[in-house]
Amino acid sequence: VSSLGDTNSVPDCSSSQVSDCGEILELLKTYVDSCRQSNLALIIFYDEFATILSHKLLKPEIMEWIGKHLGEFESLFLADLDNGNMVDKGSYSELEGDLWMNLDGSISPICLNILALASSSSESCCLQILPSNFLLLSTVERLTNDGSLAGIDALLGCPLHLPSSKYFAAAGWESLTKRQREIFSLSIYYAANWIRELLNAFSSQLDERFGCISQATEKDVTTKLLKRLRNLVFLESLLGNLITLSPVSLPELHPYSATGQHTHVEHPERKNEKRKLQDDPSQRKGNLKKSKNSTVDEKLRQPTILDAFKKAGVVTSQTQQPENPSLSSLDGRTASESMHETCSDAEFLSVKIPQVSPPLEAQRFKFRPLLPQCLSILKFPQVRSQDISSPEYKAELPLYLYLLQDLHTKLDCLVPPAKQLPFKRGSSPGSFGRFKLVELVSQIKGLFPSLRIHLSIAISLLVKGDETSQTSWGNEFAMSGNPNTSNIMVSESLVYAMVCKEVLYCFSKILTLPGFETDKLLLLNLLEAFQPTEIPVASFPDFQPFPSPGTKEYLYIGVYCFFEDILNNACSFSFDLTFECLLTLQLVVTSAQKDLGKVSEEATEKRSSGHIRGLVPSLHAKLGTSAEKLLRHNWIDESTDNKGLKNKGEMVQNILRIYLETSGSTSDLLDKLACTILPQASLSKSTEEDDARDHEFPTLCSATFRGWCRTLHEENLAILNKLVKAVSSEKRLNCQSEATEAHLKNIHKTVNVVVSLVNLCRTHEKVTIYGMAIKYGGKYVDSFLKVFDFLEAHFQDHKGLVIQLVKDLQKATRTLQTLCSEAKGMKQTAITSKIPATKRSLERFLFHVKALLHTTSRGSNFWMGSLKHKDLRGQIVSSQAYVDNEADDVEENMSGEEPMEDDELPL
């Protein structure tokens, strides 16, 4: 159809043209008849046909056939109104109906007859093709009317015939049968997708490139689009509650999306934080114990026979679980309990905004997608020249949040995580739904100033802390025709915080778009949009001369200062938002380093002579200062959401990692934190205020202690591995004595760190701390074994340093031996799986030390003795106290010397 029916194609003769048109019409008729057996096939047909029409003008005969086919739309989906009331009031499976969301008032001649179609078993299936059928209808109307939709503009404001709002009450809902509840939920679902297609169609009318409507019409369309978007937010929140109370499988309206519930993909550290922010408190409390026992302990737990069965695909009856807990676990008992928790007989079912319903999100892929042109609604404050501080703008922020979340989802498809999930039903990775990636990138270009506006205003509203009454919010939703608005609950602070986070997410994604590598103008536009009102030049004293305005260096400095100012403001009210700002700053620094590349030779010479410091090092230093500020900040304030650091361990680990990586000397900072700061912290159930008095980092407390230990272990191991590569790449004979001594001292710093971290087990009796010591201690010893060739080559010149290095490391290996013995003796199964590998590493370390000293000093510095058996607290225990025989670890002294005390260090 696309090739033969194109009006621009040149036929060979008139007879072939007639033949081609006849064949095309026969082909279309045959295809439509066959597709009537499958709604999904018909949906694909309408979508693909709409795509063809949006790019090509087909021959008049084909357009005439399409017009006749679409003529059934009015009789099939619409119903007549008489003075704003239904003309035909029939029975809808004994459900009462109401007209919802009437934007045109009594002058509206029609309504969308959803309830009648959903309640009729013979016709409910046609609602599945309603959105795609309207897509084709709007495409044909736009094509034949010079881009205008004036011929069908009545559909934008017409009401929707849906079940009565009296069923929102608990008593009304419980009186419904299972079939009636299903009709109710499906009606709301079809209404939400109808509004999505309305937004897709009529948002194109505001495109300045077409100029197909007058200024007065544009204002009317803008107002109605905002109201429809408010309707959509209401409907999806209501639908989330309905399918939570009464689970139902929603029909698929969009067969192109990514598989199932995994359509929306996020960074791991942001995914946990967002879920904790949006879930109900009762849900968080229920998951707390599970997460507490299943994080580190599960990783360290020794595999069992049942685990082996599960891995092999054998699932016993005792361990079998439903495939989709979010849906199948919502049985009648759970739904009933949720119902009584949500509402009572005298209360309406509350609709919370913003709200995330896991059962709804699991079926999100079935919804019709919002097209990129809908994102132009984000520019409405600028289009209408509205006062940003006005109450009207404040009331629209939940709507902009909805679009920002949709933009975030689309950007995740453009910049996917490392493990990209397969697309569904043959949709190529180059497209998402019906639009191409280039269309989204083109639409994004004009959004940068709007994103900046939304972020700035949301931050200012959070700082002010002003709250609007729920009555005012109800009035705003009532003006859009939403029914029974007294049951709407809007959390303003949550909306503002989520707007800020979504803008930060989108900025980060946009900054990493593949197009930025080739489209430099796109990057400059983004940087220009996020400039502060004034750049504090004094905060960059080492960067001289300061860049000129308009240069790329100047823009990067401005962007960094803009987000740094937001971080400083967020410290007073939100740890989560401050953390997101820090991640954004880190990405800005990374982008600057990648984009600016190598500096000129002249600038390099100046920096080496001490006259100037590069931009990237300056930004790195400021990033480290910001991370240190977060670690030293006291995050306990009952007047804000900063009520402690519980469940924020992963965020603190990321902040600590940034602090270490951006410091001037990571090894020196590691030594300070591991040897001085960490031993002062306590694992007792004291408050963060008590922990803050013991040391200078309030973020190091009982709730985050394990995260600190893990991060320090990992960073120290990474530094040792870098040193191993450095000493391996240098030729032994050509290595300068100063460089060798520097390498040995740096290795010694890592030894001091691992000794301090491992010896924490002597004062902190926690299985997770023991497990980390055994795991990372064994890995450290494995890496340390790779430097023995380097130690042997330079033993004669640096004998004292080498011997001291090995003696100090022995303080950690002894503790590891004791940990392994005690874990087996006390049957601590959570860490026993890590013991064999660690003990093998310790044994190899013993033989490497023996070989080193025998080779270089004829063995005079090496001897083995029988040690007294002591536990972690230094108390002597019986040699039979452990199940593990110590003869595997320490060999007897062949010369008959007296047993050594623990403070004596034989080699």
C-alpha positions in Angstrom: 0.0 0.0 0.0 2.8 2.4 0.9 4.6 1.9 -2.4 1.8 1.3 -4.9 -0.6 3.8 -3.4 1.8 6.8 -3.1 0.6 9.7 -5.2 4.2 10.6 -6.0 4.8 7.3 -7.7 5.0 7.4 -11.5 2.9 4.6 -13.1 3.8 3.1 -16.5 0.3 3.6 -17.9 -3.2 4.5 -16.9 -4.4 0.9 -17.0 -1.7 -0.2 -14.5 -2.7 2.7 -12.2 -6.4 1.5 -12.2 -5.2 -2.1 -11.7 -2.9 -1.0 -8.8 -5.7 0.9 -7.0 -8.1 -2.1 -7.4 -5.5 -4.5 -6.0 -4.8 -2.2 -3.1 -8.4 -1.8 -2.2 -9.0 -5.6 -2.4 -5.9 -6.1 -0.3 -7.1 -3.6 2.3 -10.5 -5.1 2.5 -9.1 -8.7 2.8 -6.7 -7.6 5.5 -9.4 -5.7 7.6 -11.7 -8.7 7.3 -9.0 -11.1 8.5 -7.9 -8.7 11.3 -11.4 -8.6 12.8 -10.7 -12.0 14.3 -7.9 -10.5 16.4 -8.1 -7.1 18.0 -4.3 -6.9 18.4 -3.9 -7.4 14.6 -6.4 -4.7 14.0 -4.6 -2.3 16.4 -1.4 -2.9 14.5 -3.2 -2.3 11.2 -4.6 1.1 12.4 -1.3 2.1 13.9 0.8 1.2 10.8 -1.7 2.9 8.5 -1.6 6.1 10.6 2.2 6.0 10.3 2.0 5.7 6.5 -0.4 8.6 6.2 1.7 10.8 8.4 4.6 10.4 5.9 3.0 9.9 2.5 -0.1 11.1 0.7 -2.0 8.2 -0.7 -4.2 8.2 -3.8 -7.8 9.5 -3.7 -9.4 6.1 -4.1 -7.5 4.8 -1.0 -8.4 7.9 1.0 -12.0 7.5 0.1 -12.0 3.9 1.3 -10.4 4.9 4.6 -13.1 7.6 5.1 -15.9 5.1 4.6 -14.2 2.7 7.0 -13.8 5.3 9.7 -17.4 6.4 9.3 -18.4 3.7 11.7 -16.6 5.5 14.6 -19.5 7.7 15.5 -22.2 5.0 15.6 -19.9 2.5 17.3 -18.4 4.6 20.1 -20.4 7.8 20.6 -23.9 8.4 22.1 -26.1 11.5 21.7 -26.8 13.9 24.6 -29.9 16.0 25.1 -29.1 19.2 27.1 -26.1 17.5 28.8 -28.0 14.2 29.6 -28.0 10.8 28.1 -30.8 10.2 25.7 -30.8 6.4 26.0 -30.5 5.3 29.6 -30.3 1.5 29.4 -29.1 -1.1 31.8 -25.4 -1.7 32.2 -25.1 -5.0 34.1 -27.1 -3.3 36.9 -24.5 -0.6 37.2 -25.5 3.1 37.3 -23.7 5.4 35.1 -22.6 9.1 35.2 -21.2 11.6 32.7 -17.6 12.3 33.8 -15.1 15.0 32.7 -17.4 17.2 30.6 -15.3 20.2 29.5 -18.0 21.6 27.2 -20.9 21.7 29.6 -24.5 21.4 28.3 -23.5 22.4 24.8 -21.7 19.1 24.2 -23.9 17.1 21.8 -22.1 13.7 22.3 -20.4 11.5 24.8 -18.0 8.6 24.7 -20.2 5.6 25.5 -17.7 3.5 27.4 -19.9 2.0 30.1 -22.5 0.6 27.7 -19.7 -1.1 25.6 -17.8 -2.4 28.5 -20.9 -4.0 30.1 -22.0 -5.7 26.9 -20.2 -9.0 26.5 -20.7 -8.9 22.8 -19.3 -5.4 22.2 -16.8 -4.8 24.9 -14.0 -6.1 22.7 -14.5 -3.1 20.3 -13.2 -0.8 23.1 -9.8 -2.4 22.7 -9.5 -0.9 19.2 -10.9 2.5 20.2 -7.6 4.4 20.8 -5.9 3.1 17.6 -9.1 3.7 15.6 -9.1 7.3 16.8 -5.4 7.7 16.0 -6.2 6.8 12.4 -9.2 9.1 12.4 -7.2 12.1 13.7 -4.4 11.4 11.2 -6.9 11.5 8.3 -8.6 14.6 9.6 -5.2 16.4 10.0 -4.2 15.3 6.5 -7.4 16.5 4.8 -7.8 19.7 6.7 -4.3 21.3 6.4 -3.2 20.1 9.8 -6.2 21.2 11.7 -8.5 19.0 13.9 -11.4 21.4 13.9 -13.7 18.8 12.3 -13.4 16.6 15.4 -12.6 19.1 18.1 -15.9 18.2 19.9 -14.2 15.0 21.0 -11.6 16.9 23.1 -14.2 18.3 25.4 -17.0 15.7 25.3 -17.9 13.8 28.5 -17.2 10.1 29.2 -20.0 7.8 30.2 -18.6 5.8 33.1 -19.9 4.0 36.2 -21.3 6.2 38.9 -19.0 7.7 41.4 -21.1 6.4 44.3 -19.2 3.2 44.0 -16.1 5.0 45.3 -17.5 4.5 48.8 -16.6 1.4 50.7 -20.2 0.3 51.0 -20.9 0.9 47.3 -17.8 -1.0 46.3 -18.5 -4.0 48.5 -22.0 -4.3 47.0 -20.6 -5.0 43.6 -20.2 -8.5 42.2 -16.9 -9.7 40.7 -18.2 -9.1 37.2 -19.3 -5.5 38.0 -16.0 -4.7 39.6 -14.2 -5.9 36.5 -16.5 -3.7 34.3 -15.7 -0.7 36.6 -12.0 -1.2 36.3 -12.0 -1.8 32.6 -14.1 1.3 32.0 -11.6 3.4 33.9 -8.8 1.7 31.9 -10.3 2.5 28.5 -11.1 6.0 29.6 -7.4 6.6 30.6 -6.2 5.3 27.3 -8.8 7.4 25.4 -7.5 10.5 27.1 -3.9 9.5 26.2 -4.8 9.5 22.5 -6.6 12.8 22.9 -3.4 14.3 24.2 -1.4 12.7 21.4 -3.7 14.1 18.7 -4.5 17.6 20.0 -1.0 18.5 21.4 0.1 18.6 17.7 -2.2 21.6 17.2 0.2 23.7 19.3 3.2 23.1 17.0 4.4 26.5 15.8 5.7 24.9 12.6 2.2 24.2 11.3 0.3 27.3 12.5 -3.0 25.7 11.8 -5.1 27.3 14.5 -5.7 30.9 15.7 -4.5 32.4 18.9 -7.9 32.1 20.5 -8.3 28.5 19.5 -4.8 27.8 20.8 -5.6 29.2 24.2 -8.8 27.0 24.4 -6.9 23.9 23.3 -4.2 24.6 25.8 -6.7 24.9 28.7 -8.5 21.7 27.7 -5.2 19.8 27.3 -4.3 20.7 30.9 -7.7 19.6 32.1 -7.4 16.3 30.2 -4.0 15.7 31.7 -5.5 16.3 35.1 -8.2 13.8 34.2 -5.6 11.3 33.2 -3.7 11.7 36.5 -7.0 11.1 38.4 -8.0 8.1 36.3 -4.7 6.3 36.6 -4.5 6.9 40.4 -8.1 5.6 40.7 -7.3 2.6 38.5 -4.3 1.7 40.6 -6.5 1.5 43.7 -9.2 -0.5 41.9 -7.0 -3.3 40.6 -5.3 -3.5 43.9 -8.6 -4.1 45.6 -9.8 -6.4 42.8 -7.1 -7.7 40.6 -7.9 -7.9 36.9 -5.8 -8.6 33.8 -6.0 -5.5 31.5 -6.4 -6.0 27.8 -3.4 -5.0 25.7 -3.8 -1.8 23.7 -0.3 -1.3 22.5 1.6 -4.4 21.2 5.0 -2.7 20.7 6.2 -2.1 24.2 9.1 -3.7 26.1 8.3 -6.9 27.9 6.0 -6.7 30.9 6.6 -4.9 34.0 10.3 -4.1 33.1 9.4 -1.3 30.7 10.7 1.3 33.1 14.3 0.8 34.0 16.3 2.9 36.5 19.8 3.0 38.0 20.1 0.6 40.9 20.9 3.2 43.5 18.0 5.5 42.3 15.5 2.6 42.0 15.7 1.7 45.7 15.5 5.4 46.7 12.5 6.1 44.5 10.6 3.0 45.8 11.2 4.0 49.4 10.0 7.5 48.6 6.8 6.5 46.9 5.6 3.4 48.8 3.2 3.7 51.7 4.7 3.7 55.2 2.9 0.5 56.0 4.5 -1.3 53.0 7.9 0.0 54.0 7.5 -1.4 57.5 6.4 -4.7 56.2 9.5 -5.0 54.0 12.0 -3.7 56.5 12.7 -7.0 58.3 12.9 -8.9 55.1 15.4 -6.5 53.5 17.4 -6.4 56.8 17.9 -10.1 56.8 18.3 -10.7 53.1 21.0 -8.3 51.9 24.4 -9.1 53.2 23.4 -12.3 55.1 21.8 -13.8 51.9 24.9 -13.1 49.9 27.1 -14.7 52.6 24.8 -17.6 53.3 26.2 -21.1 52.4 24.1 -22.8 49.7 21.8 -25.6 50.8 20.5 -28.6 49.0 17.2 -26.8 48.3 19.2 -24.0 46.6 20.9 -26.6 44.4 17.4 -28.0 43.5 16.2 -24.5 42.7 19.2 -23.9 40.5 18.6 -27.1 38.6 15.0 -26.2 38.0 13.5 -28.5 40.6 11.0 -26.7 42.8 9.5 -28.5 45.8 5.9 -28.0 46.9 7.1 -26.2 50.0 9.1 -23.6 48.2 6.9 -23.0 45.1 5.8 -19.4 44.8 3.5 -17.6 42.4 5.1 -16.2 39.3 3.8 -12.7 39.8 3.5 -11.9 43.5 2.2 -8.4 42.7 -0.9 -9.8 41.1 -1.5 -13.4 42.2 -0.7 -12.8 45.8 -3.6 -10.3 46.0 -6.2 -12.8 46.9 -9.6 -12.1 48.5 -8.2 -11.9 52.0 -5.5 -9.4 51.1 -7.9 -7.3 49.0 -10.4 -7.2 51.8 -7.8 -6.2 54.4 -6.5 -3.5 52.0 -10.1 -2.2 51.6 -10.7 -1.8 55.3 -7.3 -0.1 55.7 -8.0 2.3 52.9 -11.6 3.3 53.6 -14.5 2.7 56.0 -18.3 2.8 55.4 -18.4 6.6 56.1 -15.3 7.4 54.0 -14.6 7.5 50.3 -11.7 5.5 48.7 -8.9 8.0 48.7 -6.9 8.8 45.6 -3.4 9.8 46.5 -1.4 12.0 44.2 1.4 11.2 43.4 0.9 7.5 43.7 2.5 4.4 42.4 0.5 1.1 42.4 2.7 -2.0 41.9 -0.2 -4.0 40.4 -0.8 -1.2 37.9 2.9 -0.7 37.1 3.1 -4.4 36.4 0.7 -3.9 33.5 1.9 -0.5 32.4 3.2 -1.9 29.1 -0.3 -2.5 27.9 -1.2 1.2 27.9 -1.1 3.4 24.8 2.1 5.5 24.9 2.2 9.3 25.0 3.9 10.6 21.9 6.8 13.1 22.0 4.6 16.0 21.0 2.8 15.7 24.4 6.0 16.9 26.1 5.3 20.3 24.6 2.8 20.7 27.5 5.8 21.2 29.7 6.4 24.5 28.0 2.9 25.8 28.8 4.1 28.2 31.5 6.2 30.0 28.9 3.5 29.8 26.2 0.9 31.5 28.4 3.4 34.0 30.0 2.0 32.9 33.3 3.4 34.1 36.6 5.5 31.2 37.8 4.7 31.9 41.5 1.0 32.0 41.0 -1.3 29.4 42.6 -2.4 28.2 39.1 1.2 27.1 38.3 1.5 25.5 41.7 -1.7 23.5 41.0 -0.3 22.3 37.7 3.0 20.9 39.1 1.4 17.3 39.6 0.6 17.4 35.9 4.1 18.4 34.9 5.4 15.7 37.2 3.4 13.1 35.3 5.0 14.3 32.0 8.5 14.4 33.5 8.1 10.7 34.6 7.0 9.8 31.1 10.0 11.7 29.7 12.2 9.8 32.1 10.8 6.5 30.8 11.4 7.4 27.2 15.0 8.5 27.9 15.6 5.2 29.6 14.9 3.6 26.3 17.3 6.0 24.5 20.1 5.5 27.1 19.5 2.0 28.5 21.4 0.4 31.4 24.2 -2.0 30.7 21.8 -4.9 30.4 19.2 -3.9 27.9 16.0 -6.0 28.0 14.8 -7.5 24.7 12.0 -5.6 23.0 8.7 -7.2 22.5 7.2 -8.6 19.3 9.9 -7.6 16.9 10.1 -3.9 17.7 13.6 -2.8 17.0 15.7 -1.0 19.6 15.7 2.0 17.3 12.1 2.9 18.1 9.8 3.1 21.1 6.2 2.5 20.3 5.1 4.4 17.2 7.7 7.2 17.2 11.4 7.1 16.2 14.2 8.1 18.5 15.1 11.1 16.3 11.6 12.5 17.0 12.1 12.4 20.7 15.5 14.0 20.4 14.0 16.7 18.2 11.2 17.4 20.8 13.7 17.4 23.7 15.7 20.3 22.2 13.0 22.8 23.1 12.4 21.6 26.6 15.6 22.6 28.3 14.5 26.1 29.5 11.2 24.5 30.7 13.0 21.9 32.7 15.1 24.6 34.4 11.9 26.6 35.3 10.2 23.6 36.9 13.3 22.6 38.9 13.9 26.2 40.2 10.3 26.7 41.2 10.0 23.3 42.9 13.1 24.0 44.9 11.8 27.4 46.0 8.5 25.9 47.0 10.3 23.2 49.1 12.4 25.9 50.8 9.4 28.0 51.6 7.4 25.0 52.9 4.0 26.6 52.1 1.1 24.1 52.0 -2.2 24.4 50.1 -5.3 23.1 51.7 -6.8 19.8 50.3 -10.0 21.7 49.6 -8.1 23.9 47.1 -6.7 20.9 45.4 -10.1 19.4 45.3 -11.5 22.5 43.6 -8.7 22.3 41.0 -9.7 18.8 40.1 -13.4 19.6 40.2 -12.8 22.3 37.5 -11.6 19.5 35.2 -14.8 17.6 35.6 -13.4 14.9 37.9 -16.1 13.4 40.1 -16.2 13.4 43.9 -13.0 15.4 44.4 -13.3 15.3 48.2 -11.5 11.9 48.1 -8.3 13.4 46.4 -5.3 13.7 48.7 -2.3 15.6 47.2 1.1 15.5 49.0 2.6 18.8 48.0 6.1 18.3 49.4 6.3 14.9 47.8 5.2 16.4 44.4 7.8 19.2 44.6 10.5 16.7 45.7 9.7 14.3 42.9 9.6 17.1 40.3 13.1 18.1 41.4 14.3 14.5 41.2 12.7 13.8 37.8 14.3 16.9 36.3 17.7 15.8 37.7 17.1 12.3 36.3 16.2 13.7 32.9 19.1 16.1 32.8 21.5 13.2 33.6 20.0 11.1 30.8 20.0 13.9 28.3 23.6 14.6 29.0 24.5 11.0 28.1 22.5 10.8 24.9 24.4 9.3 22.0 23.5 12.4 19.9 25.6 14.6 22.2 28.8 13.1 20.8 28.1 14.5 17.3 25.6 17.3 17.9 27.6 19.9 19.8 24.9 22.5 19.5 22.5 20.2 21.4 25.0 20.1 24.3 25.5 23.9 24.3 21.8 24.4 24.4 21.5 22.2 27.4 24.4 23.9 29.2 23.0 27.3 28.5 19.6 26.5 29.9 21.0 25.5 33.3 23.0 28.6 34.0 22.8 30.5 37.4 21.9 34.1 37.6 25.5 34.8 38.6 28.7 32.7 38.7 30.8 33.1 41.8 34.2 33.6 40.2 35.8 33.8 43.7 35.0 30.1 44.3 37.5 29.2 41.5 40.7 31.0 42.7 43.0 28.5 41.2 41.5 28.7 37.7 43.1 31.8 36.1 42.4 33.4 33.8 38.7 32.8 34.1 37.0 31.7 30.9 35.0 34.2 28.9 31.2 34.1 28.8 29.8 31.8 26.1 32.8 29.5 26.0 32.3 25.8 26.8 34.4 26.0 29.9 32.3 28.9 31.2 29.1 27.0 30.6 30.3 23.9 32.4 31.3 26.1 35.4 27.9 27.7 35.3 26.0 24.4 35.2 28.1 23.1 38.1 27.4 26.2 40.2 23.7 25.9 39.4 23.4 22.4 40.7 25.8 23.0 43.6 23.5 25.8 44.8 20.5 23.4 44.7 22.5 20.9 46.7 23.3 23.5 49.3 19.6 24.4 49.6 18.5 20.8 49.7 20.7 20.0 52.7 18.2 21.8 54.9 15.2 19.6 54.1 16.0 16.4 52.1 18.9 13.9 52.2 17.5 12.1 49.1 17.3 15.2 47.0 20.8 16.2 48.1 22.1 12.8 47.1 20.6 13.1 43.6 22.2 16.5 43.2 25.6 15.0 44.1 25.1 12.3 41.4 24.2 15.0 38.9 27.3 17.0 39.8 29.4 13.9 39.3 28.0 13.4 35.9 28.7 17.1 35.0 32.3 16.6 36.0 32.6 13.4 34.0 31.0 15.1 30.9 33.4 18.0 31.2 36.3 15.7 31.4 35.1 13.7 28.4 34.0 16.7 26.3 36.9 19.1 26.9 39.5 16.3 26.4 43.1 17.2 26.3 44.0 20.8 26.9 46.4 22.7 24.8 50.2 22.3 25.3 50.4 25.9 26.5 47.9 25.3 29.3 49.6 22.1 30.2 52.9 23.9 30.6 51.3 26.7 32.7 49.7 24.1 35.0 53.0 22.2 35.5 54.7 25.5 36.4 52.0 26.2 39.1 50.4 29.3 37.4 47.1 27.7 36.5 44.9 24.8 37.5 42.8 23.0 35.0 39.0 23.2 34.9 38.5 19.5 35.4 40.8 19.2 38.5 39.0 22.3 40.0 35.6 20.7 39.4 36.9 17.4 40.9 38.0 19.2 44.0 34.7 21.0 44.4 32.9 17.7 43.9 34.9 16.1 46.7 34.1 19.1 48.9 30.4 18.6 48.3 30.6 14.9 49.1 32.5 15.7 52.3 29.8 18.2 53.2 27.1 15.6 52.9 29.1 13.1 55.0 29.7 15.7 57.7 26.2 17.0 57.8 23.9 16.0 60.6 20.8 14.6 58.9 18.6 14.5 62.0 15.8 17.0 61.9 12.2 16.1 62.9 10.8 19.2 61.1 11.9 17.8 57.7 12.2 14.4 56.1 15.7 14.1 57.5 14.9 11.8 60.4 18.0 9.7 60.3 19.9 7.5 57.9 18.0 4.2 58.3 17.6 2.5 54.9 20.0 4.9 53.3 23.1 2.8 53.4 23.6 2.5 49.7 23.4 6.3 49.2 25.9 6.8 51.9 28.2 4.3 50.3 28.0 6.2 47.0 28.7 9.5 48.7 31.7 8.0 50.5 33.0 6.5 47.2 32.8 9.9 45.5 34.6 11.5 48.5 37.4 9.0 48.2 37.8 9.1 44.4 37.9 12.9 44.3 40.3 13.5 47.2 43.8 14.6 46.5 45.3 11.4 47.9 42.8 8.5 48.1 45.3 6.3 50.0 46.0 8.9 52.7 42.2 9.5 53.2 41.6 5.8 53.3 44.3 5.5 56.0 42.7 8.3 58.0 39.1 6.9 57.8 40.0 3.2 58.4 42.6 3.7 61.1 41.3 6.7 63.0 37.6 7.5 62.2 36.1 4.0 61.8 37.3 2.5 65.1 35.6 5.3 67.0 32.1 4.4 65.6 29.8 2.0 67.4 27.4 -0.6 66.3 25.1 -0.3 69.3 21.6 0.8 69.0 22.4 4.4 69.9 21.0 7.4 68.0 22.8 9.2 65.2 23.2 12.1 67.6 25.2 10.0 70.0 27.4 8.7 67.1 28.0 12.2 65.9 29.6 13.2 69.2 32.2 10.4 68.9 33.7 11.5 65.6 33.5 14.1 62.8 31.2 12.2 60.4 27.6 12.0 61.6 26.8 9.7 58.6 29.0 7.0 60.2 26.5 5.5 62.6 25.1 2.1 63.5 22.8 2.2 60.5 25.6 2.9 58.0 28.6 1.2 59.6 28.5 -1.9 57.4 28.3 0.3 54.3 31.3 2.3 55.3 33.3 -0.9 56.0 32.4 -2.4 52.6 33.2 0.8 50.7 36.6 1.1 52.4 37.4 -2.5 51.7 36.5 -2.2 48.0 38.4 1.1 47.5 41.5 -0.2 49.3 41.4 -3.4 47.2 41.1 -1.2 44.0 44.1 0.8 45.0 46.2 -2.3 45.6 45.2 -3.7 42.2 46.3 -0.5 40.6 49.6 -0.7 42.4 50.0 -4.2 41.3 49.6 -3.2 37.6 52.0 -0.3 38.2 54.8 -2.4 39.6 54.3 -5.1 37.0 54.6 -2.7 34.1 58.0 -1.3 35.3 61.2 -3.0 34.4 62.9 -4.2 37.5 66.4 -3.1 36.5 65.4 0.3 35.2 63.1 1.2 38.2 64.5 4.2 40.1 65.2 3.8 43.8 62.9 6.7 44.7 60.0 5.2 42.6 60.5 1.8 44.3 60.4 3.3 47.7 57.3 5.3 46.8 55.6 2.1 45.6 56.5 0.2 48.8 55.1 3.0 51.0 51.9 3.1 49.0 51.5 -0.6 49.4 52.2 -0.3 53.1 49.3 2.2 53.4 46.9 -0.4 51.9 48.3 -2.9 54.4 47.6 -0.6 57.3 44.0 -0.1 56.0 43.2 -3.8 55.7 44.7 -4.5 59.1 42.5 -1.9 60.7 39.4 -3.0 58.9 40.0 -6.7 59.7 40.8 -6.0 63.3 37.4 -4.3 63.7 36.1 -7.8 64.2 37.7 -7.8 67.6 35.5 -5.0 68.8 32.3 -5.4 66.7 30.6 -8.7 67.1 28.5 -8.8 64.0 28.3 -11.7 61.6 28.1 -9.3 58.6 31.4 -7.6 59.7 33.0 -11.0 60.1 31.8 -12.0 56.6 33.2 -8.8 55.0 36.5 -9.3 56.7 36.9 -12.9 55.5 35.7 -12.0 52.0 37.7 -8.9 51.3 40.6 -10.0 53.4 41.0 -13.1 51.3 40.8 -11.0 48.1 43.4 -8.6 49.4 45.8 -11.4 50.2 45.2 -12.8 46.7 46.2 -9.5 45.2 49.1 -9.0 47.5 50.6 -12.3 46.3 51.2 -10.6 42.9 53.7 -8.1 44.3 56.1 -10.7 45.7 58.2 -10.7 42.5 58.5 -6.9 43.0 59.4 -7.4 46.7 62.0 -10.0 45.8 63.6 -7.9 43.1 64.1 -4.9 45.5 64.6 -6.8 48.8 68.3 -6.0 49.2 67.9 -2.3 48.6 64.7 -1.9 50.8 65.0 -4.8 53.2 63.6 -3.0 56.2 60.5 -1.8 54.3 59.8 -5.2 52.9 60.1 -7.0 56.2 57.9 -4.5 58.0 55.4 -4.7 55.2 55.0 -8.5 55.7 55.0 -8.3 59.5 52.3 -5.7 59.5 50.1 -7.7 57.1 50.5 -10.7 59.5 48.4 -8.8 62.0 45.5 -9.2 59.6 46.2 -12.7 58.6 46.2 -13.9 62.2 42.8 -12.3 62.8 41.5 -13.9 59.6 42.7 -17.4 60.8 40.9 -16.9 64.1 37.7 -15.7 62.3 37.7 -18.8 60.1 38.2 -21.1 63.1 35.5 -19.5 65.2 33.0 -19.4 62.3 33.4 -23.2 61.8 33.4 -23.9 65.5 30.3 -21.9 66.2 28.7 -23.1 62.9 28.2 -19.6 61.6 26.8 -20.8 58.2 26.3 -17.3 56.9 30.1 -16.9 56.3 31.4 -20.5 56.1 31.1 -20.5 52.3 33.8 -17.8 52.1 36.3 -19.6 54.4 37.9 -22.2 52.0 39.0 -19.7 49.5 40.3 -17.3 52.2 42.2 -20.1 53.9 43.8 -21.2 50.7 45.0 -17.6 50.1 46.4 -17.5 53.7 48.3 -20.7 53.0 49.7 -19.4 49.8 50.8 -16.2 51.6 52.7 -18.3 54.1 54.6 -20.2 51.5 55.3 -17.0 49.5 56.8 -15.3 52.6 58.9 -18.4 53.3 60.1 -18.5 49.7 60.9 -14.8 49.7 63.0 -14.8 52.9 64.8 -18.1 52.1 65.7 -16.8 48.6 66.9 -13.4 49.7 68.3 -13.9 53.3 69.0 -17.6 53.5 66.0 -18.1 55.8 67.4 -16.3 58.8 64.4 -14.1 59.1 61.8 -16.9 58.8 60.7 -19.4 61.3 57.4 -21.0 62.5 56.2 -21.5 66.0 53.3 -23.1 67.8 50.9 -20.3 68.8 48.6 -20.4 71.7 44.9 -20.7 70.7 43.2 -17.4 71.3 39.8 -16.1 70.3 39.1 -12.7 68.9 39.0 -11.1 72.4 42.5 -12.4 73.1 41.5 -15.1 75.6 43.2 -18.5 75.6 41.0 -21.4 74.6 41.5 -25.1 74.4 43.2 -26.5 71.3 40.1 -28.7 71.0 37.7 -25.9 71.2 37.3 -25.5 67.5 36.0 -28.1 65.1 38.6 -26.9 62.7 42.0 -28.4 63.6 44.6 -25.6 64.0 47.2 -28.0 62.7 46.0 -27.0 59.2 47.0 -23.4 59.9 50.1 -23.4 62.0 52.9 -25.9 61.8 54.7 -27.1 64.9 58.1 -25.7 65.8 60.6 -28.4 64.8 63.3 -26.9 67.0 61.4 -27.4 70.2 61.2 -23.7 71.2 58.6 -22.4 73.7 55.1 -21.4 72.3 54.9 -17.8 71.2 52.6 -15.1 72.6 50.2 -13.4 70.3 52.1 -10.1 70.5 55.3 -11.7 69.1 55.4 -11.9 65.4 57.4 -14.8 63.9 58.0 -14.8 60.2 
